[in-house]
Amino acid sequence: MFSAIVEVVVALLIVTGAAFVLIGAIGLVRLPDFFTRLHAPTKASTLGAGCFVLASLLHFSSRQAGLSLHEVLIAVFLFLTAPISAQLLAKTRLPDQANDA
């Protein structure tokens, strides 16, 4: 019974993560300017990847005796690097936009 519940939760997390990643990809294609294009995949893809990592954590922790910590390290790395890379991309874009005005 517990295994079936874990499988349903893992499946829901995977579907939710895929939906977030899809929304981020659509935002990257459809939004009009650089900064909104940067915002959509950074936020949505981070949430989607977080759902994938949480699903993986639940799946492998339920199969093994202990807690699977590999996914925790992946999540920490992901949540630290995604905002930093987005900020660096935004800062490199600012001088170009100042010249266009």
Rosetta blueprint (number, residue, H / E / L):
1 M L
2 F H
3 S H
4 A H
5 I H
6 V H
7 E H
8 V H
9 V H
10 V H
11 A H
12 L H
13 L H
14 I H
15 V H
16 T H
17 G H
18 A H
19 A H
20 F H
21 V H
22 L H
23 I H
24 G H
25 A H
26 I H
27 G H
28 L H
29 V H
30 R H
31 L L
32 P L
33 D L
34 F H
35 F H
36 T H
37 R H
38 L H
39 H H
40 A H
41 P H
42 T H
43 K H
44 A H
45 S H
46 T H
47 L H
48 G H
49 A H
50 G H
51 C H
52 F H
53 V H
54 L H
55 A H
56 S H
57 L H
58 L H
59 H H
60 F H
61 S H
62 S H
63 R H
64 Q L
65 A L
66 G L
67 L L
68 S L
69 L L
70 H H
71 E H
72 V H
73 L H
74 I H
75 A H
76 V H
77 F H
78 L H
79 F H
80 L H
81 T H
82 A H
83 P H
84 I H
85 S H
86 A H
87 Q H
88 L H
89 L H
90 A H
91 K H
92 T H
93 R H
94 L H
95 P H
96 D H
97 Q H
98 A H
99 N H
100 D H
101 A L
